[in-house]
Amino acid sequence: MRAIAGLGAILAAASVYLYLLSTHLPPGPKRLQAASGGEAEEDQGYSLKFPSDLDSLRELAEMLKFYKRENHGYVLLLFCSAYLYKQSFAIPGSSFLNMLAGAIFGPWEGLVLACLLATSGSTICFLLSSVFGKQYVVHFFPEKVALLQRKVEENRSSLFFFLLFLRFFPMTPNWFLNITCPVLNIPISIFFFSVLIGLIPYNFICVRTGAILSQISSLDDIFSWGTLAQLLAIALVALLPGAMITRYSKAHLKVDGMDSNGTSQADTKQDRKRR
């Protein structure tokens, strides 16, 4: 009970901090009125919320890019805080934030931010689970934890590459790995670097996609040579690391019996028979 209360207090404090940060924005830049002869006015009444689809993502990106002109530091702090909030408390939606990073900060600065924030947030989630949630993870996900435990022990000699394999090919969701690794006695150093390296392709794809979406104003832009070249580069980045880790896993790792949900194939067949 103390663990739940402690985690709830941290979540509440983080939520209040993020709310205050998003509602007490400094004065925004001035935008000229569309009407001729109109005077410049300050934009007020910004409404900030996590994007849930591409339309809300594009709208939020345009607003933050405009706001960033005179408040780069504040927008950076706000984005980092929101990203860490989601990652630390295992809240889904990192793909939208990665795309938002590309749209606001550009492909390279956005990629660096996404990699650092994903790794930092996952590590905080790891620590929170280690302190407050071990027993609850085992209680609510006994079969998945048992399967991962068996696979970790089978691949203990190549543990780092096994974790890389799970990040490249998410046979279990990233948020679930973050909360389960403390239960599996994964050293935090191995966990940290497996996240940092293993999520680079995923982060690159999302950030590049966000940067491209922010530059597209019509369907014709999608079929320009520049856009097609970027999409081809994204495809190559997605395929090459996957091919390499697949080749390594066949020779050194034992991942038989796991499906895309992180459960055993035998358990999946039993579930189908019950249905």
C-alpha positions as semicolon CSV with decimal commas, in nm:
position;residue;x (nm);y (nm);z (nm)
1;M;0,000;0,000;0,000
2;R;0,287;0,236;0,075
3;A;0,430;0,166;-0,270
4;I;0,105;0,270;-0,441
5;A;0,082;0,582;-0,225
6;G;0,442;0,677;-0,300
7;L;0,404;0,626;-0,674
8;G;0,074;0,815;-0,670
9;A;0,237;1,110;-0,492
10;I;0,517;1,124;-0,751
11;L;0,267;1,100;-1,037
12;A;0,052;1,375;-0,886
13;A;0,351;1,606;-0,834
14;A;0,472;1,548;-1,191
15;S;0,121;1,610;-1,328
16;V;0,089;1,938;-1,137
17;Y;0,434;2,050;-1,259
18;L;0,351;1,972;-1,623
19;Y;0,012;2,142;-1,594
20;L;0,163;2,459;-1,449
21;L;0,437;2,458;-1,713
22;S;0,184;2,430;-1,996
23;T;-0,059;2,690;-1,861
24;H;0,186;2,961;-1,751
25;L;0,350;3,035;-2,083
26;P;0,563;3,349;-2,126
27;P;0,440;3,611;-2,375
28;G;0,439;3,473;-2,728
29;P;0,582;3,634;-3,041
30;K;0,385;3,894;-3,229
31;R;0,196;3,796;-3,542
32;L;0,094;4,054;-3,802
33;Q;-0,276;4,069;-3,867
34;A;-0,385;3,942;-4,205
35;A;-0,578;4,259;-4,280
36;S;-0,374;4,531;-4,443
37;G;-0,273;4,806;-4,208
38;G;-0,336;4,591;-3,905
39;E;-0,106;4,621;-3,604
40;A;0,093;4,337;-3,459
41;E;-0,073;4,152;-3,173
42;E;0,053;3,896;-2,925
43;D;-0,094;3,550;-2,952
44;Q;-0,270;3,454;-2,633
45;G;-0,476;3,163;-2,511
46;Y;-0,267;2,875;-2,631
47;S;-0,425;2,538;-2,551
48;L;-0,170;2,261;-2,506
49;K;-0,249;1,890;-2,497
50;F;-0,084;1,567;-2,606
51;P;-0,148;1,496;-2,977
52;S;-0,368;1,197;-3,046
53;D;-0,377;1,200;-3,428
54;L;-0,192;1,352;-3,722
55;D;-0,420;1,656;-3,744
56;S;-0,370;1,753;-3,380
57;L;0,003;1,678;-3,421
58;R;0,034;1,915;-3,717
59;E;-0,164;2,187;-3,539
60;L;0,045;2,161;-3,223
61;A;0,370;2,154;-3,420
62;E;0,280;2,471;-3,612
63;M;0,188;2,650;-3,290
64;L;0,505;2,547;-3,108
65;K;0,731;2,628;-3,405
66;F;0,580;2,976;-3,418
67;Y;0,610;3,013;-3,041
68;K;0,971;2,889;-3,047
69;R;1,090;3,198;-3,233
70;E;1,122;3,400;-2,913
71;N;1,091;3,125;-2,651
72;H;1,318;2,843;-2,769
73;G;1,430;2,755;-2,416
74;Y;1,078;2,738;-2,280
75;V;0,949;2,524;-2,568
76;L;1,247;2,292;-2,522
77;L;1,178;2,263;-2,147
78;L;0,809;2,202;-2,210
79;F;0,876;1,933;-2,472
80;C;1,137;1,756;-2,258
81;S;0,909;1,763;-1,954
82;A;0,613;1,622;-2,151
83;Y;0,828;1,347;-2,307
84;L;0,981;1,243;-1,974
85;Y;0,635;1,245;-1,815
86;K;0,501;0,996;-2,070
87;Q;0,807;0,772;-2,068
88;S;0,856;0,772;-1,691
89;F;0,500;0,662;-1,616
90;A;0,473;0,415;-1,909
91;I;0,206;0,616;-2,091
92;P;0,171;0,514;-2,459
93;G;0,217;0,773;-2,731
94;S;0,592;0,818;-2,775
95;S;0,561;0,791;-3,155
96;F;0,359;1,114;-3,170
97;L;0,612;1,292;-2,949
98;N;0,897;1,167;-3,166
99;M;0,722;1,304;-3,475
100;L;0,658;1,627;-3,287
101;A;1,030;1,652;-3,212
102;G;1,110;1,625;-3,582
103;A;0,846;1,882;-3,675
104;I;0,957;2,138;-3,413
105;F;1,333;2,095;-3,386
106;G;1,423;1,941;-3,722
107;P;1,546;1,590;-3,807
108;W;1,886;1,593;-3,637
109;E;1,822;1,796;-3,322
110;G;1,491;1,613;-3,292
111;L;1,663;1,274;-3,320
112;V;1,916;1,358;-3,049
113;L;1,637;1,480;-2,822
114;A;1,421;1,174;-2,888
115;C;1,706;0,930;-2,816
116;L;1,817;1,106;-2,497
117;L;1,464;1,159;-2,365
118;A;1,349;0,805;-2,449
119;T;1,651;0,662;-2,270
120;S;1,621;0,893;-1,969
121;G;1,246;0,842;-1,936
122;S;1,278;0,463;-1,969
123;T;1,548;0,462;-1,702
124;I;1,326;0,665;-1,467
125;C;1,045;0,415;-1,537
126;F;1,290;0,134;-1,458
127;L;1,378;0,296;-1,125
128;L;1,016;0,367;-1,034
129;S;0,925;0,005;-1,105
130;S;1,224;-0,114;-0,904
131;V;1,123;0,091;-0,600
132;F;0,743;0,083;-0,614
133;G;0,614;-0,177;-0,857
134;K;0,799;-0,509;-0,863
135;Q;0,535;-0,706;-0,678
136;Y;0,251;-0,554;-0,882
137;V;0,417;-0,631;-1,214
138;V;0,447;-0,997;-1,114
139;H;0,092;-1,000;-0,978
140;F;-0,078;-0,854;-1,286
141;F;0,142;-1,010;-1,558
142;P;0,257;-1,345;-1,416
143;E;0,272;-1,539;-1,746
144;K;0,453;-1,270;-1,944
145;V;0,702;-1,211;-1,665
146;A;0,767;-1,586;-1,635
147;L;0,827;-1,617;-2,010
148;L;1,065;-1,319;-2,017
149;Q;1,244;-1,458;-1,713
150;R;1,306;-1,787;-1,892
151;K;1,432;-1,611;-2,204
152;V;1,660;-1,382;-2,004
153;E;1,816;-1,681;-1,829
154;E;1,859;-1,866;-2,160
155;N;2,032;-1,560;-2,311
156;R;2,221;-1,446;-2,001
157;S;2,556;-1,480;-2,183
158;S;2,433;-1,242;-2,457
159;L;2,198;-1,037;-2,245
160;F;2,277;-0,701;-2,405
161;F;2,210;-0,830;-2,757
162;F;1,894;-1,006;-2,639
163;L;1,761;-0,675;-2,507
164;L;1,864;-0,506;-2,832
165;F;1,667;-0,772;-3,019
166;L;1,357;-0,697;-2,809
167;R;1,392;-0,324;-2,883
168;F;1,444;-0,372;-3,257
169;F;1,159;-0,623;-3,278
170;P;0,909;-0,528;-3,006
171;M;0,782;-0,877;-2,925
172;T;0,667;-0,711;-2,606
173;P;0,583;-0,339;-2,574
174;N;0,866;-0,105;-2,474
175;W;0,674;0,023;-2,173
176;F;0,631;-0,334;-2,049
177;L;1,004;-0,402;-2,085
178;N;1,076;-0,087;-1,885
179;I;0,867;-0,197;-1,588
180;T;0,965;-0,565;-1,609
181;C;1,345;-0,541;-1,636
182;P;1,389;-0,468;-1,262
183;V;1,195;-0,786;-1,186
184;L;1,427;-0,977;-1,419
185;N;1,736;-0,842;-1,238
186;I;1,865;-0,664;-1,548
187;P;2,162;-0,439;-1,455
188;I;2,067;-0,075;-1,505
189;S;2,380;-0,008;-1,714
190;I;2,288;-0,280;-1,965
191;F;1,928;-0,159;-1,965
192;F;2,034;0,203;-2,028
193;F;2,256;0,133;-2,328
194;S;2,019;-0,124;-2,479
195;V;1,746;0,144;-2,483
196;L;1,981;0,414;-2,613
197;I;2,104;0,201;-2,905
198;G;1,803;-0,021;-2,961
199;L;1,553;0,262;-3,013
200;I;1,767;0,463;-3,258
201;P;1,601;0,316;-3,572
202;Y;1,251;0,361;-3,430
203;N;1,326;0,716;-3,315
204;F;1,487;0,800;-3,649
205;I;1,183;0,681;-3,843
206;C;0,937;0,876;-3,626
207;V;1,145;1,195;-3,613
208;R;1,209;1,194;-3,988
209;T;0,840;1,132;-4,053
210;G;0,749;1,430;-3,835
211;A;1,000;1,651;-4,015
212;I;0,859;1,546;-4,353
213;L;0,497;1,597;-4,245
214;S;0,578;1,949;-4,127
215;Q;0,712;2,035;-4,474
216;I;0,424;1,887;-4,675
217;S;0,142;2,125;-4,766
218;S;-0,026;1,915;-5,039
219;L;-0,033;1,563;-5,181
220;D;0,194;1,674;-5,466
221;D;0,474;1,735;-5,213
222;I;0,470;1,369;-5,117
223;F;0,578;1,265;-5,468
224;S;0,862;1,514;-5,502
225;W;1,209;1,366;-5,555
226;G;1,334;1,508;-5,226
227;T;1,050;1,356;-5,024
228;L;1,081;1,019;-5,200
229;A;1,455;1,012;-5,131
230;Q;1,394;1,079;-4,761
231;L;1,130;0,805;-4,746
232;L;1,375;0,562;-4,910
233;A;1,640;0,654;-4,653
234;I;1,390;0,591;-4,373
235;A;1,310;0,247;-4,519
236;L;1,678;0,156;-4,536
237;V;1,739;0,267;-4,178
238;A;1,447;0,050;-4,070
239;L;1,560;-0,258;-4,264
240;L;1,938;-0,269;-4,221
241;P;1,963;-0,285;-3,839
242;G;1,676;-0,532;-3,834
243;A;1,850;-0,760;-4,083
244;M;2,174;-0,746;-3,885
245;I;2,018;-0,823;-3,548
246;T;1,806;-1,101;-3,704
247;R;2,118;-1,265;-3,843
248;Y;2,291;-1,238;-3,505
249;S;1,987;-1,369;-3,316
250;K;1,966;-1,683;-3,529
251;A;2,324;-1,772;-3,440
252;H;2,349;-1,661;-3,076
253;L;2,006;-1,591;-2,921
254;K;1,723;-1,816;-2,809
255;V;1,395;-1,643;-2,885
256;D;1,186;-1,939;-2,997
257;G;0,842;-1,958;-2,843
258;M;0,778;-1,583;-2,826
259;D;0,519;-1,405;-3,038
260;S;0,470;-1,034;-3,106
261;N;0,284;-0,982;-2,777
262;G;0,558;-1,121;-2,557
263;T;0,363;-1,434;-2,469
264;S;0,455;-1,791;-2,547
265;Q;0,318;-1,957;-2,857
266;A;0,189;-2,242;-2,645
267;D;-0,010;-2,000;-2,431
268;T;-0,150;-1,840;-2,746
269;K;-0,270;-2,176;-2,878
270;Q;-0,433;-2,258;-2,544
271;D;-0,613;-1,923;-2,546
272;R;-0,745;-1,992;-2,897
273;K;-0,880;-2,334;-2,789
274;R;-1,056;-2,176;-2,492
275;R;-1,226;-1,930;-2,723
